[in-house]
Amino acid sequence: MNRSTKKIPVTILTGFLGAGKTTLLNRILSERHGLRIAVIENEFGPIGIDQALVISAEEEVFEMNNGCICCTVRGDLIRILGRLLKRRERFDHILIETTGLADPGPVAQTFFVDDDIKQHFALDGMVTLVDAAHVELHLDESPECRHQIAFADRIVLNKLDLVSKADAARVEARIRRMNGLAELLKATNADVPIDRVLGIGGFDLSRALKEKPTFLAPEYPFESMLAYEGGPATLVLNDGPDPTMQVLLVALPAGELALDSLAEPTLRSWLDAPVVLKPGDTIMPGKPSLLDLAGSGPKSFALVPPSPRWVLVSQHTPEEFALEVGGDVHALGRHDFVAGHTHDDTITSVGIHLRGQLDPKRVDAWLGLLLRSRGQDIFRMKGILAIAGSDRRFVFQGVHMLFDGREDRLWRSAEEAASDIVFIGRGLDQLELEAGFRACLV
């Protein structure tokens, strides 16, 4: 079969924070396996570090800096895959590295529920890295961590050099109870044979459905669709749980009342940059609108229907804001979407960008104190630092109280020698971390 007519194999690389995903990714990119690989990176937080930590290579790296690859960014993933499809002859395989806080289900789901994606891409497998030294700290409290293991086709039990044989055996036994069908590979620095993680031959959908029967039920960033006929109309919202709410007006095709069938095409438009509107403004069709609902009392917006029969797509259910649509309109129907997963809101990300050079002794003292006092709450930290007296980047990564840093490549002439640092953890104080980092400047 001609290469251009084959489905493009996709591997999902997942694992909890600090498990070694980027290490394995760099090994894959640097070994001589004859494959041309496109990489899609996803990060949790406002500052992208992972793409800068991926080795320089001919491979293309695409970054999504939106938190988890799940309902809120599946549209971005679909767009990137569409862009890659246009340059099909430039690569043989796609690697998606998810953030450590992602439930991998929704990204795998994309390859089964989106018709365009199913036609051109095949999910080759899901590879999950497990940090042998720290995974037991998260298994009980993190459903994402458990799902990463349960959905895996290959499990890499990594960092075995950091634990005793007895501890390693206990962790392995627990993993096998969660997923006894996936092949388990043992590693110290993600040093596994590349042919054991690429070319798996297909994601095990039956196991995913057994773990989560609703696996093929898509998740969306909107919760309700309300269908109407007629217009013009007025939207009235009362006080609700959020100071903003996103809405979108779309046309209802003739004869169409199965509103859930509009979800996939609506998702692509929903993730465009929204227009911010204040009470009294007009909501226009085709582009998402972010309604400013600050202050108390009802807020009114004019609606311009896109067609005689139309749909109001809303981020929240109508009951949460006592939503009402008035005017010369007739209600035709309603469909609600319920998210299939939630995240621990106490886990947050703090990203700091700092110009200027850092005093290495101050950095050592600050990070040492931080790890001793807050190490259990800091799940992951990583950074690229501009150290005084050095013409090279200093790259570091940390998991809980473990820290590893080294000098990296030279700063390029077009680069600003500045520092970026990211913390992911529970109960982080952004102002405190920014003040401590800033105090490290020369």
N, C-alpha and C positions, 0 to 999 in steps of 0.2 A: 504493500500500500504506500502511496506517496506520502512523504512526511507531512505535507500541508493538510492532508485529509485525516490524519490521525488525531484522536483527542489528545490534548496536552495534559501530561501527568502533573499532579499537584501534591506536594507533601506539606502537611501541617506540622510545624515544630512547636511543641507546647511544653508546659511544665511550670511549677510555681516559681515565685521570685527567687532568683539566684541559683536555679538548678543547673545552669550551664548551657542554656540554649544558644547564646551568642558564641560560646566556645566551640560547640559542635558546628554551628553555622560556618564559622571561620575555617574549621577543618575541612568541611565539605567544599568550600570555595577555593581552598589552597591545594587540594590533592588533585592528582592527574587521573581523573575518571572519564575524561572525554566528553563530559556534558557541559552544555552552555546553560547557565542557570540564571533566572530572574528571581529577585528576592523582594518580598513584600514584608516590611517591618511595621509592627504596631507597638505604640508606647502608651504608658499610663501617665498622664500629666502634661503640663504645658510646654516643657522643654524637651526636645528630641536629643537623646544621647546615643541610643543604640546604633543609629545609622552611622554615626561617626566612629563607633567602635568596630564596625564591620570592616575587614581588611580591604585595602584598595585592590580592585580586581576589574576585569572587563565586564563582569556581571552588572546588570542594572538593579539598582536598589530603589524601591518606592516606599515612602513612609506615610503612615496614617497615625496622626498624633491625637487620637480621640478617646483614649481610654481603652475599653475592651472592644475586641472585634465581636460585636453582638448586634442587637437590634438597632443600635444608634449609628453604626458605621457600616452595616452590610451594603448599603447603597454605595459607599466609597469603594468597598472591595469590588463590587460589580463593575464600577467605572474603571478601576485600575486593570481588572482582568480584560475589559473591553479594549483598553489602550494597548495592552500586551498582545491581544489577538491581532491587531493591525500590523505588528512587526513579528509575526509568527516565525519567520525564517531566521530570526536572530537568537533563538534559544530553544532548548529541548525540554526543560523542566522548570517548574515554578516551586519555590519554597516560601511558605508563609510562616513567619515567626510571630506568634501571638505574645501579647504581654502576659506576665506571670499571673495576673489577676483575672485572666479571661476564662470564662466557661467556653471550651472549644466547640461545644455543640453547635451554636449558631453559625460559625464559620464553615464547619463541615456540612451543615444543613443547606447552605447556599448551593452546593453542588448537586443537590437532589431536588430542590423545590423551584429553582429558577430555570425556566425553559431554555433561555439563551445560553446560560452557563452549562447546563447539562449537554447541550449539543456540541460544545467545543472543548470542554475540560472534563477530566476524570480524576477523582480523588484517589491518588495512589496509596495513601496511608496516613495515619496520624502517629507521630513519634513523640513520646512523652519522656522528658528527663525528670528524674527524681533525685533530690538532694538527700543522700543517705544520712547526713549529719543533722538536718533540720526539718525534714518532712513531717516528723511526728508532732512538731509544734503546731502544725497547721491542719492536719487531717481531720481532727474532730470539729474544728470551728469553721473550716472553709469548704463549702460545697464545690467551689471551682476546683480546688486542689483534688478532691475526690473524683470529680468528673474527668479531669485531665488524665487520671490513671484508668478510670473505668472505660473510657472511649478508645484507649490506645491500641494500635496494632503492634507497636514495638515500645517497650519500656526500657530506658537506659537508667540503671541504678548507678548514679554518678557520685563522685567524691568519696569513694570507699576508703581512700587513704586517711580520711578524717575520723573514721569510726573503728571500733574493735570488731573482731569477727562475730562475736556474740550479738552486738548491736546490729550489724549488717544482716545477720540471719533473721533477727526479729523483724526488721523492716521489710526484708524480702518476703517473709511469711505473710505479713499483713498485706503487702501489695498483691501477692498471689491470691489471697482471699477475696480481694476486690476485683481482680481481673486475672483469672487463671488461664486464659486462652492466649493472651499476648505473649510473644517471645520476649524474654527478659535478658538484656545484655548488661554486663557489669563493666564499670569504667572508673577511672580515677581522674581523668581530665577530658572527659567526653571522648576517650580514645577507643572508639568502636569502628569496625570495618564499615566503610561507606556503603558497600553493596548490601549491608544488612538494614540500612535505614532508607535507602532510595531503591526504587524498583520493587516495592513490596507486593504490588500486584492488585491492590484494591482495598479500600476501607471496608471494615466489617460492619455493614449497616444493621445486620440482625442483632449484633451485640449492642449496638447503640440503642436500638429500639427496646431491647430487653432492659437496659439500664434506665431508659427514659422513654416510656411509651409515646409521649408527645413530641419525640425528636423531630418528626417531619411536620409538626405544626409550627409554622413560621412565627417569629416574634417581630413586632413592629414598634417604632417609637411614637406611634399615635394610638389612642385608645378607643376612639369612636368615629364612625361615619354616619352622618345624618343626611338623608336624601329628601329633596324638596322639588316642587314644581311651581313655577311662577317667579315673580319678582317685579321690581327691586325689593330688597329686604333690609332689615335691621337686626344686628346681633347685639344682645344685651347680656353682659356678664356681671355677676355680683362677686362679693369677696370670696376668695377661695384659698387653697393651700399654697399657691405660688404667686409671686408678683408679676409674672409674665405667663403667657400661654401662646403656643404656636398653632396656627390654623392654616388651612389650604382649601381653596375652592377648585373643584374639578368638575368636568362635564359628566353627566350620567348618560351613557350610550342608550340609543333607542332600544326599548324592550328589556333593558338590563336592570334587574333589581337584586341580583346576588352581589351585594356590596363587597363581600370578601374577595371577589374576583378582581376588584380594582386595587387591592392592596399592593401587589408587586409593582405595577406601573406607577402607582402613587408614591411608593418609597423613593424612587429615583428623583422625583421632583421635590419631595419633602426635604431632602438633604441639601438642596441649593441654599445659598446664603439668604436668610430671610430679610424682608423689609420690616423695619421697626415702625410700629404705628402707635399713636396715642389716641385716647378717646375722642371721638368726633371725626377721625380719619376714615378713609374708605378702603375696604379690603377688596383688592382686585384679583381676578382669577389667574391661575397658572403659576404663581410664585408664592412661596410660603410667606406668611406674615407673622411677626412676633409682636403680640399685643402687650403694650405696657399697661399693667393693671395696678400700679402702685397707688396707695391711698385707699380710703374706705368708701363704700357706697357703690351703686351700679355704674357701669361704664358702657357706653353705646358706640357702635361702629356701623357704618353703612356697608352694605354688601352689593357687589355687582356680579350677578350670576353669569357664569360662562356660557350657559345654554338654557333653553326652556326647562329642562330637567337637570338638576345639578346636585352636588354633594358637598357638604361642609365636613372636612376632615379636621379633627381636633386632638390636641395633645392629651387632654384629660377628658373624662366622661362629663356629660352635661350636668350631672347632679353635683359635681364638686364645685361648680361655679354658679349653680342655678341658672344655667344657660338657657336663653330663650331666643328664638328667631321669629321676628314679627314682620308684618307687611302683607302684601297680596300674594301669599304663598300657601301651599298645601303640602303637608308632610306625607312622604311616600314610604319611608322605612328607616331602619336603623340597624347598624351592626357594631358590636363592641369587640375590641381586641384586648386580650389580657396577656401581659408579659409573663413568660414562663420562667423567669429567673430574677433574682434580686442580688444586690451586692451589699457588702458590709459598709455602711456609710461612715463607720469610724476609721476605716482605712482610707488614707488620702495620700496625695503626692505633693511635694513641695519642690519646685524647680527654681534655681537661682542663677542668674547670669551676672557676672561681675567683670568689669573692665579693670585693667591694671594687673600688676604682678603680685604674687603672693610670697610671703615669707615662709619658707619650708618649716622652720621650727614652730612658728605659730600654728600652721596647718596641722602638724603632728600633734601638738598639745591640744588643740581644739577637738580634732577627731578622736583622739584617745579618750578625752574626758567624755565626749558624747557617747562613744561606744560603751564605756564603763557604766555610765548613768542611765542610758536609754537603749542599750543594745538589744534587749528583748523586744522592744517596741518598734525598732527600725528593721523591717523585714529585708530591705534592699537599699543600697545606695551605690551610686556610680557617678563618675565625673571625669572631666578633662580639664586640667589645671595649667595655668601659665605661671611657672615657678621662676622667681627672680634668679638671674645668673645662669639660666638654661635656655638654649635655643630649641628645645624639644618639648613636645606635649608630655605632660605627666597624666597617665591614665590610671584610674583606680576603680575597683569594684569591691563591694562589701556585702555580706549576708550576716545579719545579726551582729555578733561580736567578731566575726572573721573579716579580715581586711587584706587586700592584695593590691599593690600598686607598682608601677614601673614606668620608666621613660619610654616614650613611643617615638614616632617619626618626628622629623623637623617640622616646625611651623612653616607653612607655605607662604610665599611672598604676598599672596592676595588675601591671606587670612588675618583677622584681627587676633592678636595673642591675648585672648580673654579666657575666663574660666566659666564653665558650666557644671553645675552639680545638681543631682536629683536624689531626693529621699522618698521612699515609699514605706509607710508604716502606720501605726495606730496612734491617734492622739498627738499628731505633730503640731508644733507651734511655729508657724511660718515666720513671724516677726523675730522670735528668738533665734531661729536657725539663720535668718538673714543677717542679724546683728553679729552672731558668732562668726559667720563666714567673712563678713566685711571687716571684722577686726583682724583678719589674717593678712590684709593688704600690707605691702611694704610701707 
